[in-house]
C-alpha cells in the first residue's frame, strides 16, 4: 500500500495581491484559496495547484510588450 505525501503549500512568502486579478503575485492563489488552504482536502489543493501554472502564464503573456 502506498500513501501520498501531504500537498505542499505554494506560498513563496511574497504576499502581494494583484488588484486586477485578485491573485497573489508570489503564489498565484486567490485570497479565498490562501485562507482555506489549511482546511482543504488534498484533492482540492491539487486542483488549485493545477490552476497556478495557467495563471502565471496568463500574467506573463499579458505583461509582454506588444
Secondary structure, 3 states (H helix, E strand, C coil): CCCCCCCCCCCCCCCCECCCCCEECCCCCEHHHHHHHHHCCHHHHHHHHHHHHHHHHHHHHHHCCC
